[in-house]
Amino acid sequence: MVFLLVQLCLKLKDHVMFVNELLQSFRLNNGIFTSYNDKIYSYNDLFELIFSAINICETNYIREGSIVALIGDFTPNSISMLLALLYKKCTVIPLDKNDDISKKLVIAQCEFIIDSTYFHKYDISITKNKPDNSLYVILKERSSSGLVIFTSGTSGNPKGALHDFNNIASSYKITKNTSQQDLILNFLLFDHWGGLNTLFRSLCASSKVVYLGERTPAKVCEVIQRESVTVLPTTPTFLNLLIVSGEYKRWNLSSLRLITYGAEPIGESTLQKISEIFPTIRLKQTYGLIELGVVPTKSLSNNSLLVKLGGDNFQYRIIDDILQIKSPTTILGYLNALAPITEDGWFITGDKVKVCGEYLHILGRESELINIGGEKFYPIEVEDVIMNYSSDIKDALVYPEKNSLFGSILSAKITVLNNFEKEQYPRLKEGITNHCKSNLSKHKIPIKFYFSKDELHGLRFKKNRSNT
């Protein structure tokens, strides 16, 4: 075994790619990589796990250019196989173990499916697919590893975004571990670009990768206290759940220095509440897209919706109030759709923005604009007002509903706390309506209400706007 590890290290000296440099930094590093199933793993342990995963790939005829779906989470098994596949210059499709992946497997034309959710075991199956997507041909010609990330599908069918991983890797730098390194909670999912960004940042710094598993307010707070987490990357939807649950009062979260939020617009009242709850913690709005990776940002202040975009090799412009971005990390394209990339390389994000000097107010996706009687507005404007009405409201989602008389009316789905009784729904409806009348224009006041205790978000903790 030792001889084989030495051989791998000698082989690595012939490469300068990101994964190879990571592997070199793991070797002989006894710093803590992660803890899982009551066992502590060092980075040297991770090095050996990756080498073992490489051997498993070779035994199962997974070679350079293979298209591989990897089902998993941020466990030692999943992480080591992910890095092994990237090392072997495969194209990897990370998939969440709890998601319905059937459509994604068809779109990606996977040759192999690896289920890495088992402890120290891989379940590998071979498909009959023969990938013929022209984007895969480009990757093979470049002899590059690939990464396919699927859009969440919250506003339509998921699209498979294909990255040349070498381009993405150029945005990461490997640093020496120090006592001041951030400990970032792996809240965002294994199939989410924000989640992978957290992983790669942690690996580059040889920081501990904090496995979460269950993503509830109570579990998140418990892990922050136990592990002394310093950075919580999350979504506005989860921040709402955290506020409503009150779990932040029951745990010691004093280690937190930074909370980042993104993936969807945040309501002004939600941001104000979080800034009041955590006055000593810096709040930062992030901006990232499946198609671009994570863009460097700077919030104007903790309770401001304004954000500044910037960074090396990164440009943006505003055309007809829509944000466009040019970056070397832009995808090659979608596997199952035309990518909105201009001839000169600008990616059209679809996000409508308002320019405020050096800062931007990102209003939301143009496709999510609601039109009631010719008046257009974003759902977050109304949802934020509804959420601010009562602590009995867990979540809210507004959307246009077809109406034979008016064409369309504004409806609202309201999730209430588990102990809220059905008999109280009429009174709550009346209260919300009056509150909206006092704070919103007439066309923004919901006409229909649907009350339940069902969640309005998906696995990625973003609102399911496509289900309305």
C-alpha positions, 0 to 999 in steps of 0.5 A: 500500500505504501509503495502504491501511494509513493507511486501516486505521488511521483505521478502527481509531480507530472501534473499542475492541475488543481486536484493534483495540487490538492492531493499533494497538500493532503499527503502527510497532513494529519490535520482534521479533515472531517468527522463522520459516524463517530470517526475522525478522519485526517487529510492524510486519511482522505489522501488514502481514500482518494487513492482507493477510489481511483483504484475502484474506478480503474477496476470498474473501467471508469476511464478518462472522459467517462460520464459519471453520476455521483449520488452522495453528500459531504461524507468521506465516501462522496468527497473522495470519489468526487476528487478521484473522478475529477483526477481521472478527468471524468465528467461528474454529475453530483446528485443529492441522495434525497432528490428525484434524479430520474430526469437528470440521469436521462439528460446527462446520458450517464455511463456510470452511476455511483451511489456513495451514500453507503459507509465505506462502500460504493454501489456502481452500476453501468448504463447502456448510454452512449453519450453523444452530446457535442459539449462532451466532445469539446471536453474530451478534445481538451482532455479536461475533467467536467462538472455538470450542475443542474438548475433547481427547476424551481421555476421550470424543468432542470437544465444541465449546465456543463463546466470545464472544471479546469476553468472553475478550478482557476478561481481557487487557491491552496493555502497553508492551514492556520488557526485563523482559518474559517470553519464553514458549515456545509449547509448547501447541498452536494449537487448545489454550486454553493455547496461545492464552493464551500467544499473546495474552499475548505479543502484548499485551506485544509479546514475541517469539512463540517458534515451536517446531514439533517438541515433543520434550524435545531440541527444547524444550531446544534452543529454550529455550537458543537463544532464552533462554526465561523461561517454559515452559508445559507438561503433567505428561506432558511433564515426565515425558518430560523427566525420563526423557530427561535432555535437561535435562542437555545444554542450558543452561536457565539463562534459565528462571524459571518452569515452569507445568504443567496440563491434567491432574493431576500425580503427587507424585513427578514434581513432587518430581523436577522441583523437585529438577532445577530448584531455582531455577525457580519451579513453578506449577500452572495451572488452565484449562478449554476452557470458561473460559479460564485461571484465575489460580492460586498454588501453595503451594510448588514441590513442593506439589500445593495451589493457590489459585484467584482473580482479578478477576470470578471466583468458585468454590464446592464442591458435593459435592466438585466444583468450580464456577466463575462467570466472565464468560469462560464459554462460551455453550455446546457446539455438540454437547452440553448444557453443565453450566452452572447456571441462575444461571451456575455452570459445573460443572467435573467436577473433584473437589477437596479443600479445605485451608484457602485452598488446593485439591487438585485430584484429577482428573475425577470421570469418571476415578475407577476403581472396583475392588471398591467401592474408588474411586481416581484412576489418577494415584495408581497411575501415579505409584508405577509411574513412580517404580519404574524409570528404564526406564519412560517412561510408565504408564497404569492403567485398569479392564478387564472381567473375567468372574470379578471384574467388573473388574480393574486393568490397566496399560499401560507404555511402556518406553525404546526400548533396553529388550529384550522379554526383560526384560518379565517381570522388570520386571512382577515388580518393578513388582508388588512395588513397588506391594505395598509402596506401595499398597493391594491394590485399587490393584495392577495385575493385568494388564500390557501393555508396549510402546514406544508413546506413551500421550499425544496431540498435546496431551501429555495421556494418552489415557484414552479409548483404554483 
